[in-house]
Structures are given as structure tokens and as C-alpha cells.
Amino acid sequence: MTHRRALGAALVSLVAANAAAQSGPGLGEPIAPGDLAVYAPNSNGVGHIVMIHHVDPDGTARTIEASPSGGVHIGAVEWDRVTSIKRPENP
């Protein structure tokens, strides 16, 4: 395993652990609509970026995303693929 892959695997594990608590861009800060979640590449080598659309009352984070096969739709965050969460700065 290359250093880069080992680091990537460690990052994915760390993010997955943090994602279980659904913490956002700041330590302990909850995710919020407009936050961006970066997905690790899938088996075809394709990564993805999704935007947090809303958080259900039960705490489930929902995304709005677009893909050629699925069009634009609202779905749940795939926490096992999240490598980072970013909050865009307001201008």
C-alpha cells in the first residue's frame, strides 16, 4: 500500500467516525444547509461533491445532487464515502 493510499484510508476512517456524529466544518459544529460534502472515488474512480440540502428532525442529513444517470434528486449523505465537509464562505 502506498503512503498516499494509507493516508487516504486513514482519512476516510477518521471522517467516517466523525460523520457518525454528523459534525460539520468546525469542531463539534453541526452540518448545515449549503455545506459541501466531498465523496471519495468509487470503484470506477469517480468522486463526487454534494450539497447539504437539509437535516431531518431525526438527524438524517439530506443532500441535493446531480448525476447523468439519476438527474437532480434529494438523497441521504453517503457517510462511508465522505472525505471532507466544507462550508463555503459568504461573500
Secondary structure, DSSP 8 states (H G I E B T S, - for coil): --HHHHHHHHHHHHHHHHHHTTB-SSTT-B--TT-EEEE---TTS--EEEEEEEE-TTS-EEEEEEETTTEEEEEE--GGGEEEEE-----
